[in-house]
Amino acid sequence: MKTQKTIRAALLGCGTVGGGVYKLLDRRKEELADKAGASLEISAVLVHNVNKKREGVDPSLLTDDFERIANDPSIDIVIEVMGGIEPARTMILRSLRAGKNVVTANKDLIAVHGSELLSAARENKVDLLFEAAVAGGIPIIRPLKQCLAGNELSDVVGIVNGTTNYILTKMFEENMDFDAALEKAKELGYAEADPTADIEGLDAGRKVAILASTAFHSPVVFDDVYTEGITKISSSDIKYAKEFDCVIKLLGIARERQEQIEAYVCPMLLPADHPLATVRGSFNAVFVHGDAVDDVMFYGRGAGEFPTASAVVGDVIDVMRNMEYGCTGRIGCGCYRSVPVKQFRDVKNKFFIRMQVINRPGVLAAIAGELGRHKVSISKVVQKVITKGSAELVIVTEDVKEYHMSEALEDLKELEPVQEISSVIRSY
Ligand SMILES: NC(=O)c1ccc[n+]([C@@H]2O[C@H](COP(=O)([O-])OP(=O)(O)OC[C@H]3O[C@@H](n4cnc5c(N)ncnc54)[C@H](OP(=O)(O)O)[C@@H]3O)[C@@H](O)[C@H]2O)c1
């Protein structure tokens, strides 16, 4: 009779994701031996509060003592789903140095300390996998590292934050204003009590850092990523977007152009016929362009208990398969180049500028002249009379460098007929 090998793992964290991982591993228990060549036993679950009741979790496994896990040589896989930088970083480093494989969903940590952790994994010939850290349930890290390895990738553009995509969808489809849409997102559990990291683009920025490093084989950290959120988007902007046959999406952009990486997050007008424009509600998607594959898009749930657990458990099964064949650490850090990240002031984009102006002859010419002085070319102008004396002017520019645009805006504000610059939104 064939003896069944058992691999032992520890969970660090048993909240939304950890609870999902525990339940999903339990659901897949019977198939794991066939899928991964061994059965899996969760032998410890690290939490803050061991007395809290956790549905479906064996209470005897709960511990608040990481040493018990670090010093247990029978534990081969550590699944870190507690979040934050410390103590997660120290716990992962200790686990890797003790020869344990690590699976993590921690984008905050990977976006800042990914290189350090991946180096430690390589030195110890163990796996460090983090599929769940970007876009939750959507497979994107493994496709970038493996399936698309035959390509030179140039563009990775994502809607990688479900909260903001939900808010913008409500604003676009139901004419809600930002505050009402945010309240609705909170009610449904899509937004946290403190939504800053989502609505200011920080969460998406962390994912862009990870995507850029993975796609372009060169380290990009969160500090390299320019981030701008969606709080300034108004119903008027949405109305114009519709008029221009566009939607407004918070896009995370990672591009390589002329041996430089561009990495930023900002709301953008996106043509309605772009595949990312169809991504509605709390769904996420990542659009990739490679020289061989052309365009590919990955779509799905970017967060939540089971979608995120799906990515974590997929990684755990990969580790188990690698263990079976003695090849852990096979696909580690892919950063074999050092490509500079372009300063955001030098990045080029088209801009949508909405302003209130005095309605009299010659105003448009004065504004166009000021823009021209700063190398800003105009591709579209719409003017609507609001009152007899004032008008709303919308200008869409051609591609222009960020610093030319911001200098032009500073000077426009000083122009006598310009009463207010109401919105400045980049256009994809
Ligand atoms: N939620 C999602 O949809 C999602 C999606 C993708 C990625 N992620 C990532 O997954 C990770 C976990 O997120 P989550 O939403 O599951 O968080 P969560 O619900 O807040 O759960 C965190 C868990 O970690 C435990 N914990 C936190 N700090 C600890 C410490 N110092 N010592 C021991 N235990 C500690 C907590 O213990 P107690 O239960 O005792 O408080 C809790 O069980 C984060 O890195 C997050 O960015 C989450």
PDBQT file of the ligand as one rigid body, heavy atoms in Angstrom, charges set to zero:
ROOT
HETATM    1  N1  LIG A 501      -9.087  40.998   2.341  1.00  0.00    +0.000 N 
HETATM    2  C1  LIG A 501      -8.850  40.815   1.054  1.00  0.00    +0.000 C 
HETATM    3  O1  LIG A 501      -9.764  40.707   0.241  1.00  0.00    +0.000 OA
HETATM    4  C2  LIG A 501      -7.420  40.756   0.563  1.00  0.00    +0.000 A 
HETATM    5  C3  LIG A 501      -7.170  40.607  -0.815  1.00  0.00    +0.000 A 
HETATM    6  C4  LIG A 501      -5.849  40.483  -1.258  1.00  0.00    +0.000 A 
HETATM    7  C5  LIG A 501      -4.804  40.541  -0.331  1.00  0.00    +0.000 A 
HETATM    8  N2  LIG A 501      -5.092  40.723   0.998  1.00  0.00    +0.000 N 
HETATM    9  C6  LIG A 501      -3.969  40.762   1.934  1.00  0.00    +0.000 C 
HETATM   10  O2  LIG A 501      -4.088  39.644   2.820  1.00  0.00    +0.000 OA
HETATM   11  C7  LIG A 501      -3.576  39.975   4.104  1.00  0.00    +0.000 C 
HETATM   12  C8  LIG A 501      -4.642  39.692   5.168  1.00  0.00    +0.000 C 
HETATM   13  O3  LIG A 501      -5.779  40.496   4.923  1.00  0.00    +0.000 OA
HETATM   14  P1  LIG A 501      -7.155  40.235   5.709  1.00  0.00    +0.000 P 
HETATM   15  O4  LIG A 501      -8.162  41.088   5.027  1.00  0.00    +0.000 OA
HETATM   16  O5  LIG A 501      -7.412  38.789   5.867  1.00  0.00    +0.000 OA
HETATM   17  O6  LIG A 501      -6.802  40.886   7.140  1.00  0.00    +0.000 OA
HETATM   18  P2  LIG A 501      -7.637  40.720   8.495  1.00  0.00    +0.000 P 
HETATM   19  O7  LIG A 501      -9.005  40.258   8.220  1.00  0.00    +0.000 OA
HETATM   20  O8  LIG A 501      -7.421  41.979   9.263  1.00  0.00    +0.000 OA
HETATM   21  O9  LIG A 501      -6.867  39.526   9.257  1.00  0.00    +0.000 OA
HETATM   22  C9  LIG A 501      -5.587  39.656   9.810  1.00  0.00    +0.000 C 
HETATM   23  C10 LIG A 501      -5.301  38.442  10.679  1.00  0.00    +0.000 C 
HETATM   24  O10 LIG A 501      -3.951  38.485  11.112  1.00  0.00    +0.000 OA
HETATM   25  C11 LIG A 501      -3.902  38.402  12.532  1.00  0.00    +0.000 C 
HETATM   26  N3  LIG A 501      -2.785  39.258  12.953  1.00  0.00    +0.000 N 
HETATM   27  C12 LIG A 501      -2.537  40.524  12.551  1.00  0.00    +0.000 A 
HETATM   28  N4  LIG A 501      -1.421  40.975  13.123  1.00  0.00    +0.000 NA
HETATM   29  C13 LIG A 501      -0.962  39.974  13.907  1.00  0.00    +0.000 A 
HETATM   30  C14 LIG A 501       0.169  39.824  14.761  1.00  0.00    +0.000 A 
HETATM   31  N5  LIG A 501       1.048  40.814  14.930  1.00  0.00    +0.000 N 
HETATM   32  N6  LIG A 501       0.334  38.659  15.409  1.00  0.00    +0.000 NA
HETATM   33  C15 LIG A 501      -0.554  37.666  15.243  1.00  0.00    +0.000 A 
HETATM   34  N7  LIG A 501      -1.646  37.734  14.455  1.00  0.00    +0.000 NA
HETATM   35  C16 LIG A 501      -1.836  38.877  13.802  1.00  0.00    +0.000 A 
HETATM   36  C17 LIG A 501      -5.234  38.870  13.045  1.00  0.00    +0.000 C 
HETATM   37  O11 LIG A 501      -5.485  38.240  14.293  1.00  0.00    +0.000 OA
HETATM   38  P3  LIG A 501      -6.897  38.464  15.101  1.00  0.00    +0.000 P 
HETATM   39  O12 LIG A 501      -7.918  37.758  14.265  1.00  0.00    +0.000 OA
HETATM   40  O13 LIG A 501      -6.680  37.819  16.418  1.00  0.00    +0.000 OA
HETATM   41  O14 LIG A 501      -7.083  39.951  15.140  1.00  0.00    +0.000 OA
HETATM   42  C18 LIG A 501      -6.169  38.354  11.929  1.00  0.00    +0.000 C 
HETATM   43  O15 LIG A 501      -6.492  37.010  12.167  1.00  0.00    +0.000 OA
HETATM   44  C19 LIG A 501      -3.130  41.437   3.984  1.00  0.00    +0.000 C 
HETATM   45  O16 LIG A 501      -1.765  41.468   3.664  1.00  0.00    +0.000 OA
HETATM   46  C20 LIG A 501      -3.951  41.980   2.832  1.00  0.00    +0.000 C 
HETATM   47  O17 LIG A 501      -3.324  43.068   2.187  1.00  0.00    +0.000 OA
HETATM   48  C21 LIG A 501      -6.369  40.820   1.457  1.00  0.00    +0.000 A 
ENDROOT
TORSDOF 0
